[in-house]
């Protein structure tokens, strides 16, 4: 887990700020992303900002599986995020509707 990401939220204090307590999980090998999300939860994050950093095309099932795996791995809220302007995959309305049924995805 990159310590700099957590440190950047609390430059002068060991106590996390409420606004910075959302950690970022990105599309790395899935096991590393899940471990990172769990570690940030253990550090006291209030939620996970899950970012789909896909620079190659993904099927809807793969996109859904990625976000669902993160939400299943933690007990805190998960916000899903993509930036279709810079990626080849995006969230379709069908995927968003299915993910919205998960109790921790917002």
C-alpha positions as CSV (number, residue, x, y, z in Angstrom):
1,X,0.0,0.0,0.0
2,X,1.5,3.4,-0.9
3,X,2.1,5.3,2.3
4,X,2.3,8.6,0.4
5,X,-1.4,8.4,-0.4
6,X,-2.4,8.2,3.2
7,X,0.2,10.7,4.3
8,X,-0.9,13.3,1.8
9,X,-4.3,13.5,3.6
10,X,-2.6,14.4,6.9
11,X,0.5,16.4,6.2
12,X,1.0,17.8,9.7
13,X,-1.0,15.5,12.0
14,X,-1.2,11.8,12.7
15,X,-4.9,12.1,13.1
16,X,-6.8,11.7,9.8
17,X,-9.1,14.5,8.7
18,X,-12.7,13.6,8.0
19,X,-12.6,14.8,4.5
20,X,-9.4,12.9,3.7
21,X,-10.4,9.6,5.2
22,X,-11.7,8.1,1.9
23,X,-9.0,6.0,0.4
24,X,-8.4,5.3,-3.2
25,X,-8.3,1.8,-4.7
26,X,-7.4,1.4,-8.4
27,X,-7.3,-1.3,-11.0
28,X,-4.1,-3.1,-10.1
29,X,-3.9,-6.9,-9.8
30,X,-7.2,-7.6,-8.0
31,X,-5.5,-9.1,-5.0
32,X,-3.5,-6.0,-4.4
33,X,-6.5,-3.7,-4.8
34,X,-8.5,-5.7,-2.3
35,X,-5.6,-5.8,0.2
36,X,-5.2,-2.1,-0.2
37,X,-8.9,-1.4,0.4
38,X,-8.8,-3.7,3.5
39,X,-5.7,-1.9,4.8
40,X,-7.3,1.5,4.4
41,X,-10.4,0.3,6.3
42,X,-8.1,-0.9,9.1
43,X,-6.4,2.5,9.2
44,X,-9.8,4.1,9.8
45,X,-11.0,5.2,6.4
46,X,-14.7,6.1,6.3
47,X,-15.0,4.7,2.8
48,X,-13.3,3.6,-0.4
49,X,-13.2,5.6,-3.6
50,X,-12.9,2.8,-6.1
51,X,-11.4,4.0,-9.4
52,X,-11.6,2.0,-12.6
53,X,-8.3,2.7,-14.3
54,X,-8.8,0.6,-17.4
55,X,-6.7,1.6,-20.3
56,X,-7.9,-1.4,-22.2
57,X,-11.5,-2.5,-23.1
58,X,-13.4,-4.4,-20.4
59,X,-16.7,-6.2,-20.7
60,X,-19.6,-5.1,-18.5
61,X,-19.2,-8.2,-16.4
62,X,-15.6,-7.4,-15.7
63,X,-16.4,-3.9,-14.7
64,X,-19.2,-5.0,-12.4
65,X,-17.0,-7.8,-10.9
66,X,-14.2,-5.4,-10.1
67,X,-16.4,-3.0,-8.1
68,X,-18.4,-5.7,-6.5
69,X,-15.2,-7.5,-5.3
70,X,-14.0,-4.3,-3.6
71,X,-17.4,-3.8,-1.9
72,X,-17.5,-7.4,-0.7
73,X,-14.0,-7.1,0.7
74,X,-14.7,-4.2,3.1
75,X,-17.4,-3.2,5.6
76,X,-17.3,0.5,4.8
77,X,-19.1,2.4,1.9
78,X,-17.6,2.2,-1.6
79,X,-18.0,5.0,-4.1
80,X,-17.5,3.9,-7.7
81,X,-15.7,6.2,-10.2
82,X,-14.7,6.2,-13.8
83,X,-13.4,8.8,-16.2
84,X,-14.6,7.7,-19.6
85,X,-12.7,10.6,-21.3
86,X,-9.4,8.9,-20.5
87,X,-10.4,5.2,-20.4
88,X,-11.7,2.6,-22.8
89,X,-14.3,1.2,-20.4
90,X,-17.1,2.9,-18.6
91,X,-20.1,2.1,-16.5
92,X,-23.2,1.4,-18.4
93,X,-26.7,2.1,-16.9
94,X,-27.3,-1.6,-16.5
95,X,-24.1,-2.1,-14.5
96,X,-24.8,1.0,-12.4
97,X,-28.3,-0.4,-11.6
98,X,-26.9,-3.8,-10.6
99,X,-24.1,-2.3,-8.5
100,X,-26.6,0.0,-6.8
101,X,-28.3,-3.0,-5.3
102,X,-25.1,-3.7,-3.2
103,X,-25.5,-2.4,0.3
104,X,-22.1,-0.8,0.4
105,X,-21.9,0.8,-3.1
106,X,-23.0,4.4,-3.4
